[in-house]
Amino acid sequence: MKPWAEAFYKSPQWKACRAGYMKRVGGLCERCWEKGRIRPAVIVHHKVYITPDNIHDPSVTLNHANLEALCRECHEAEHRHDARRYTVDAMGRVEVLE
């Protein structure tokens, strides 16, 4: 967890929002459900990612329309595309691999 987000994720507002959302969707992974699989959700994911600029905006952070209940596998798949890979050439220059 990013240090700037820690207080938000420990807040009573987020905990209540998360619990309410999980109850609303039955505690199941929404992406798996769409594929006909039944898996418990373990993470409530923000579709519009939380950033230092929007973390105090409840229309992003606490809005059920911006949330998605996911199993660990689906959440990791969501964020896998965010992971950048790098290489360093013989001259010590860092390049981002696509």
Protein Blocks (a to p, Z undefined) as FASTA:
>chain_A
ZZklmmmmmpmklmmmmmmmmmmnoopafklmmnopacddfbdcdfbacdfklmmmmklm
mgmklgccddfklmmmmmmmmpccddddfkopacddZZ
